Amino acid sequence: MRDYIPKYLNAFLLAFATFAVVFAIFIAKDKNSSSHLYFSTSSSLWTSSFSSAFITGKGKRNGSNPGPGSWKRDVKVETELATARALIREAQLNPNSTTSSPLRDEDYVPHGDIYRNPYAFHRSYLLMEKMFKIYVYEEGDPPIFHYGLCKDIYSMEGLFLNFMENDVLKYRTRDPNKAHVYFLPFSVVMILHHLFDPVVRDKAVLERVIVDYVRIISKKYPYWNTSDGFDHFMLSCHDWGHRATWYVKKLFFNSIRVLCNANISEYFNPEKDAPFPEINLLTGEINNLTGGLDPISRTTLAFFAGKSHGKIRPVLLNHWKEKDKDILVYENLPEGLDYIEMMRRSRFCICPSGHEVASPRIPEAIYSGCVPVLISENYVLPFSDVLNWDKFSVSVSVKEIPELKRILMDIPEDRYRRLYEGVKKVKRHIMVNDPPKRYDVFNMIVHSIWLRRLNVKLL
């Protein structure tokens, strides 16, 4: 599937270039600083791509939208977003904001270098909690819609669907006219689980279900057509999550795709798409996820155990499998060793991509207080528009795998301690909680969607 090139690619590139030339706006914080607020090259899409009916409310209803008369967009919705953009811009451009205008928060105040801009993130997060409203389409029946697996490697997809459906996250609105974004609650995992024949392997089941679903909501409601799907989002942690969007052009090019496998080589577009962590809850239980020794007691330099699949892992195993007393790399974990305990007593945890770019080892390492060693290509890291991954992880290229031990041994102790402290701090943003807690992984996912609806980057 990696070799598949959507037939719409040329049209997309032409459209993207046009928007880039006409609407690019860049606001720099400081000529000597890399930290800036940036309205992306596609920043106009949230307004110019909408019809005048969407902005002014003068258009006719499309299809059988409930209620009589013309559909009118609540002006308050766009006004709120414009206000939020201005406030985030102020937070970004004022380097003394944290002292001159501190933000009150009883739970947590982001600070430190694990954030690209902690004050701007904090203001954005508080605005999201106050303003952001999500409408969940109610069409479709479980288990393919409104339901997902809440254990194993696809647990995040199922948990997010569950929390959103039950309004546990407190962002859901029952009034679609007051929504900032619209959620398409189909589960790629469940579509394939129930409709995909492992013998026939007809991938067109995704096309049939998703094309038909978008057709139904576009006929019943005006929101998809008037925005061309720009204010809609889907979410999937399945390897084929991105593939599921190929079959509806506007879903692929316009909508916010929230994906675990945020692979640029598979046309993941960080300008509009949002990555989120792949977390493997083996049994669905979220107890005892965290733990680990203090830095002095971590006697293993680096650890990895996993099967040889994909393009990167075979290289890692070829160079390091059971060949070094400090770099402990296994394809099959020896009897007597526990995977999680090994992470909890290692200084670094090696996190190579497998079949796909995302790896559940990254959250597992963070939960264990183990500094992740990222080995991937074309991977957009989760929440990287807010988090500075360089401050709590180490990136190693594939060609550097033979030099892995030297690279890790050359990291000074004081830098390792800073990385370790960064891991401890960032853990709250990767944590799975039921019910969710402020600033945890589920609220961070919603914040990523919020930023893309605003079309703002916090850099």
N, C-alpha and C positions, 0 to 999 in steps of 0.2 A: 504493500500500500504506500510505501515511501516514494515509489517511483511514479505514483499517480500525479498528474498535473491537471488541475481543474481547467476546464475549457474557458472559464471566465477570467483567467489570469491576466491576459492582455488588456481586457477592458478595465480590470481593476487597477492595473499599473497606470493606465492612461488617466483614469479618474483620480487616482491618488496624486499623480504629478500635478494635475490641474488644481486640486485643492491646495497642494503644497505651495504652489507659486502664488496663488491669489490670497490665501488666508493665513499664511504663517505669521505667528506673532511670538516674539521671544522677549521675555522680561528678565533681565539679569539682576541678581542681587548685588554683585560686586564684581568689578572687572578682574579682581585677583582671586575670586572665589569660584569654586565649581558648584556651589550651592545656589540654586535658582528656582524660581517658579516658571513654568514653561507651559504655555498654551500650545498644544501640539499642532503639527502641520495640518491635522484634520480637525482643529478646534471649531471650525465653522459648522461642522456636520450637525451639531446639536440644534442649530438654528436654521442655517440656510437650506439644509436638506429637508426640513419640514415644509409642508405646504402652508400657504397663508392661512388656510382654514385652521391649521394646528395652532398657530400663534394668535389669530384674531377671533377664532370661534365662529367664523362666518360660513363654514362649509356645511354641506348636507351630510347626513349620516350615511355611512357606508354599510350596506347589508342590513341586518336586523338588530342593530344596536338597541338595547333596551331604552324605553322612554320615548315620548313623542317629540317631534320637532327636530331642529338642527342641533348637532352636537357642539358644545362650547367647551374649549379647553379652559380650565380654571387658571386665570391669569396669575393667581397666587403661586402656582407651581413654578412657573418660569421666573417670577420675581424672587422667590426664595433661592433658586439656584444662582441667579445673578448676584444676590446679596452674599451668598456663601463664597462665590468666586472672589468677590471684592475683599471679604474678610480674610480669606486664605492668602490673597495677594499681599495684604497689609502685614500679615504675620510673617510672610516670607521675606519681605523687603525691609523689615525693621529689625536690625540685628540686636537691638536692646529690648526687644519685646518681653523677654522673660523677666527682666527686672522692672521695667517701666509699666508693664501691663500684664502681670501674671494671671494665668487662668486658674480658677479654683476647681479642684476636683478631689472629692473625698476618697476616691479609690486609688488613683495613680496619676502621677504627673510624669510624662515621658521626659527623659533627660539622658545625656551621654552620647557617645559617638556611635552607638549601634544604630542610631537614627540619622537619616540624611538631614533632616531638619526637625528636631523634636518639638519646637514650639508650633511650627506650621502643621505638623501631624496632629498635635494635641487640639489645636483649634479646629482643624478639619474633622477630627473624630467627634468632638463635642457638637459641632454643627450637624453632622450626620445623625447623631442620636436625637437631636432636637427636631430635625426637618424631614429626614429621608423616609419616603413611603413607597412600599412595593406592593403592586397588585399581582396576585397569583391567579392565573386563569383556572377555572374550575371544570373545564371540559375534560373529558377522558375519564376512564375508570382505572382504579388500581387493578393489578400490580404494575402495569406498564406506565401509568401516570400516577402522580401523588404518592409514590412509594418507592423505596429502594433498600437494598441490603445494608444493614448497619453493622456488619462485621467483615473481617478479612480486608483485602487490599482496597476494596471499593467502599469502605465504610463511610467515608466523608460525603459521598454522593447521597447515600441513604439518610444519614443524620441531618444533612442540610435540608433535604426535602421534608423530613419529619418536623424539624424545628420551624421551618417556614410555614408549612401547612397548619401547624398548631399555634402559630404566632408566638412561639416561645422567644423568638428574637425581638419581638415588639416593633417590627418595622412594617408589618402587613397592614394594608388598608383594604376595606371592603368596597370602597368607592373608587372605581377605576379612573374617574375624572380628576381625582386628587393625587394620583400616583406619579412618581418621578420615573419609575421603571416598571416593566411588566415581565413577570417570570413565567417561562414556558416549562411547566413541571413534568416533563417526560424524563424517564430514566433509561439511558442507553444500556446500562447493565441489565435491566429487566426486559427491555425489548429483545435483546440477544438471548437472554436466559429462556424466555418463553416462546420466541418465534424463530430463532435461528437454528436451523437443522445442521448439526455438526458433520453430517455425511454429505448432504447436498451443498452446504456452505454458501447459501444464497445471501450475499450481503445486501441485496436489494430490499430485504425486509426493513432496513433502516430508512431507505428512500420511501417506501410505501407508507410507513407509519408517520414519519415526520412531515413529508409533503402534505399528506392528508390532514394532519393536525394543524399546520399553519394555514392551510386552505380554510378549515373550519373557523378558526378564530378570526381570520381576516374577513370572512363574510359576516360573522356575527357581531364583530366589534369594529370601530373605526380606527383603533389605535395603531395597529400594524401598518395599515396602508398610508395613514397620514404622516407617519414618521419614517416610512420605508424600513421599519424594524430597528432603527438606530437606538430606540429607548427600550429594547427588549433584551433579555438575557437568558441563556441556558447554562446549565452546569453539569459537568461530567468528569468522573475520575477514571473512566474506562479508557483503555488504549485506543479505542475507536471513537472516542468522544469528538475529536476533530472531524473524523470521517462522517459522522452523523450530520454535520452541517453542510457537507458538500452539495446536497441535493436541493437545497433552497438557496438560491443565489444571494438574496438579501440577508439570510441568516449567516451565511459564510462571510460576506464582505461588510455587512453593516452592523449586525447585532453584537452585543458583548458576549463573547464565549468564555466562560469561566472553566478552565481546564487544569487538571493535574499535569498532563503531558504538554507543557508549554514549549513546544519545539518549533523554533523559527524555520527550520528546514521543511516543516510540514505546514507552513504558512500561518503559524501563530503570529498575531500582530499585536505587540505590546502597546501600540497606540490606542487600541480599543479593547483588546482581549485581556483577561485577568488570570494569572496563575495562582494556584493554591496548593497546599502541601498534600502529598500522598501519604496517608497515615494508615498503617495496617493494624487494625484492632482484631486480633486473631479470634476472639470469642465474642466481641462486641462489648466486653467489659472495659471500663476506663479507670479501674482502680489500679494502684501500684504501677503507674506508668513511669514515674520518675524515681531517681535515686542515683547513687554514685559516690565514689570516694573523693576525698580532697586531693588536690594536686600532688602533694608529697607522697601519698599512698598509692598513686597510680603507677604501677611498676611496668606496665606494657607500653611500649612506644606507640604502636599502631596495630589495629586489628581489622580484619575483614573475614567474613565467611559467607559464601554464596555460590550459586551455580554459575557455570560458564556459558552465558548466553549474551546476545548482542555483540557489538563490535569492540567494546572497551574491556569488559571483564576477561576475555581470553588473553588479552595483552597483560593485564595485571597478574593473572594466575600463572602465565608463562614465566614471568620474571620473578615472582615472589612466593608462589605456592609452596609452603612448608620448606623454605630455603633459608630463613633467617630467624634468629632468636628474638629480635626486637620488632621486626615487621611480621606479625603473625597473620598469614593469609591462608585460608583453607577453602577448598571446594566443598568438603564435607567436614563438619565440625567433629573433632575427635571425641570419643566417648569420655564422659567425665567433665567436659567443658560445657558451660551454659552460655548461650549466646548473649543474653542481656547482661549477665554478670561480667562477661568479658568486656563488653562496652563500658560498664560502670567502673572498671579498673584500668582502662586504657586512656592514655593522654589524647590520642587521635583516633578517630574512627573513619576508615576509608569508605567513601560513598560513591562507587562508580555507577554510571547508568547501566541498565540492562537492555531488555528489548526496546524500552522507551526511555526518554531522558529522565523522567521523574524517578525518585528512589525513596521508598519508605525508610531507608536507613538514615536519611537526613534528620527527620523528626526523632527517630529512635536515638540517634547520637545526642541530640540536644536534650532529650529527656534524661539521658544518662550522664549529663555533664561532660560529655566527650566532644572535643573540638572536631567538627566534620571536615574531612578532606574531600573536596568536591572534584570529581573527575567526570566531566561531561562535555558535550559539544552542542551548541545551539539551544541551550536550556535557559529559559528566563526564570530566575529563582522566585519563589513565592514572596509576595509582599515587598519586592525589591524597589518599588517606588517609594517606600517608607523606610525600609531597613537597609543598612549598609552591611552587606554580608562579609565584607573584608575584615570587619571588626570582630567577627566571631566564627570564622571559618577560614580554611586554607584552600586555594584553588590550584590544582595541578593539571597541566595539559596531558594529553595522551602520550605525546612524545617524551614527556618528562617522567613517565612511569619508571623507567630503569634507574632514575636518580631519586626515587621517592625517599629512601632512607636518608640520603645526604640532605635533601631539602628539609625534612622534618628535624633532623639533628642540628641543622644550622639555625633553626629558630631560637633566638635567645630566650632565656628563662623568663625575663620580664615581659617579653611579647607573648609568650605562651600564657602567662598569668592573666594578661589583659584579654586574650582570646577566651580563656576559661571563664573569666568574669562576664564577658559578653554573652557567652552561651547561657550562663545562669540568668542574665537579664532578659534575653530574648525568649526564654522558655514560656513566659506568660502569653506570648503571641502565637505560640504553636500548640498550646494546651487544648485538649478536648475536655469540655465540661458538660455535664447534663444535670441541671439546665445550664445553658451557656452563661459565662461571666464576662463582664466588660473587658475589652481588650484581648479576649481569647481568640482562638483560631476562627470561630464562626463570625464573630464581630469584625475580625480583620478581613475575612472574605467579603462581607457586606461593605466594608470600607473601600476595598478595591473596586467594587462595583460602583460605589458612590463617586470615587475619583474619576472613573471613566464616564459616568453620566455627566459630571461636571466638565470633563475633558481637561483635567488639571494634573500635572505631575509635581510631586514634591521631591525636588532633587537638591 
